[in-house]
Amino acid sequence: KPAHNMPNSAIAALVLVFGALGAVVHGQPLSGEYKLGVLEPLTGPIAFEGKRHLEGFELMRDLINERFGGVMGKKLVLVAGDAADPTVAASEATRLITREGVKIIAGTYSSTLCGAASEAAARHNAIYWETSCVDPRFTRRGLKNVFRTEIDGTGFGWYNIEFIAKHLAHRFGKKPNELRVAFLSEDSSYGQGVTEAARQRAKQEFGMTEVAAEYYAFATTNDFTPIVLKLKALAPDIVHHIARGQDAVLFWRASREQNFQFKALVHAGATGYGSPDFGKALGADGNGPFALLEPGPGFIVEKLRPEGQRIEQAFRDYVKQKTGLASPAGGHQLAAGGLWLLKLVLDRAKTDDLEKFRTTVMAMDLPVGSSVNGWGVKFDESGQNSNARVQHYMLQWQGGQLVTVWPEEFTTNRAKWIPLDAWDQRK
């Protein structure tokens, strides 16, 4: 839902965006350095995603330094910490603040890590700038140092049900209230936050029939056959599966082995079905699942506002140049989108003093389509960027890659296999 009518309050904010973009023309020399702490799970079960997220920060850091005037006129430098688990995340946050001297920490990719890390930052009066964790509780703790640029789990759940009700139901020849949905999720705060929001909206707003709501421990569940057999007996139209890592691959394989036939599988987030690793493991055998993400191949950059087009295209070109990837991965985009917004705030605030920084954040008002990923900005008092401003897109696995399929006005691609064909027919 791009906002084409710009309120007056947004005009001044756009000056800020164009001011930042102006650095590309003037190329003024950077004086001194600005150190930013970055916390990611670089070891442990989700390290592959943490490393991808860190790479997104690094790519946007280099682009900002080379073409967009650094941060507050200084060269942006990242100091990384390994948040292997919540306890380590808290101690690493403390180390970055007390030993490295950072005033702002960004990260952490994971909903199981962001809470502990941000509380440690709060104890030292440091700013915590979250770009990816979606636990709805993260911004509900009354912490004035905490900000989140990404949508929260309730937003993920909202978008997923929107897609199912408005884009899938009629293509199955059904009304939304005739759909049978099986909810399956890993049991962390990420999976629970998304799933519970989706369950609530599906039932209350659309009257969908919930045939199951199953949770499992993603780190220790290696055999999905019992779950698949249970769900198969319930004959759902939709499997709403929030996966965390290799559990997506394991569930998909088990479903194929047991010939569990459903009409669609819908996920949200840059892990599980939203990770490049799903495609690497399955190739064309992974065709079909949907994942709510940042924009992928097929995305029409020209649908963004002019200032959004410029930074989105600059980042996409930079990622291609530096990595050879045709399109940035979801983890890259989450980190880059968050870091770009942090740059805009710092350039405007001209300080990392918490009170002045917070005042600047609260004053920002950028419509949808203004920034990387087509995001806009409007933070509430809790430090959460408005879910309505954080535009998301449904991607689908087609031919071994995730491509943008919805909203259709934003993409040249279209969803396939609605409903899903027999397992051997999805080529």
CORGI-V50800 format. One line per field, one symbol per residue. ss: DSSP state (a for helix, b for strand, c for the rest). phi: phi as a letter, one per 20 degrees, with the letter a starting at -180 (. if undefined). burial: + if it has 9 or more other C-alpha atoms within 8 Angstrom, else -. A space follows every 10 residues. Layout:
ss: ???
phi: ???
burial: ???
This chain:
ss: cccccccaaa aaaaaaaaaa aaaaaacccc ccbbbbbbbb ccccccaaaa aaaaaaaaaa aaaaaaaccc bccbbbbbbb bbcccaaaaa aaaaaaaacc cccbbbbbcc cccaaaaaaa aaacccbbbb cccccaaaac cccccbbbcc ccaaaaaaaa aaaaaaaaaa aacccaaacb bbbbbbccaa aaaaaaaaaa aaaaccccbb bbbbbbcccc ccccaaaaaa aaaacccbbb bbccccaaaa aaaaaaaccc cccbbbbbcc caaacaaaaa aaaaaacccb bbbcccbcbc aaaccaaaaa aaaaaaaaaa aaacccccca aaaaaaaaaa aaaaaaaaac cccaaaaaaa aaaccbcccc caaaccbcbc cccbbccccc ccbbbbbbcc bbbbbbcaaa bccccccccc ccaaacc
phi: .feeeefgfe gfffggffff ffgfeflffe dmccedecdb fecnfdfffg ffffffgfff gfffffccmm clmdffcdde ceefbgffgf fffffffeee mfdcddqdmd fedfffffff fffdmeedde dbgdggfged dmefedccee gdgffgffff fgfffedegf eemcegfefd ddecbfeeff ffffffffgf fgffedmfee eabddbeffd edceggffff fgfelffcde dedcafffff fffffffelf dceacccboe clfedgffff fdlffefpfd cfbffdgnfe gffefgffgf ffffffffff fednffbffg fgffffffff ffgffffefl adfgffffgf gfefbdfgne cgmmfdbaee ffnefggfee gccedcfclm becfcafffe beecfdldfg fggeded
burial: ---------+ +-++-+++-+ ++++--+--+ ---+++++++ +++--++-++ ++++++++++ +-+++-++++ +++++++++- ++++++-+++ +++++++--- -+++++++++ ++++++++++ ++---+++++ ++++++-++- --+-++++++ ++++++++++ +++++-++++ ++-+++-+++ ++++++++++ ++++++++++ +++--+++++ ++----++-- +--++--++- ++---+++++ +++++-++++ ++-+++-+-+ ++++++++++ ++++++-++- -+++-+++++ ++++++++++ +--++-+++- +++-++-+++ ------++++ ++++++++++ +++++++-+- ++-+-+++-+ ++-+++++++ ++++++++++ -++++++-++ ++++++++-+ ++++++-+-+ ++++---+++ +----+-
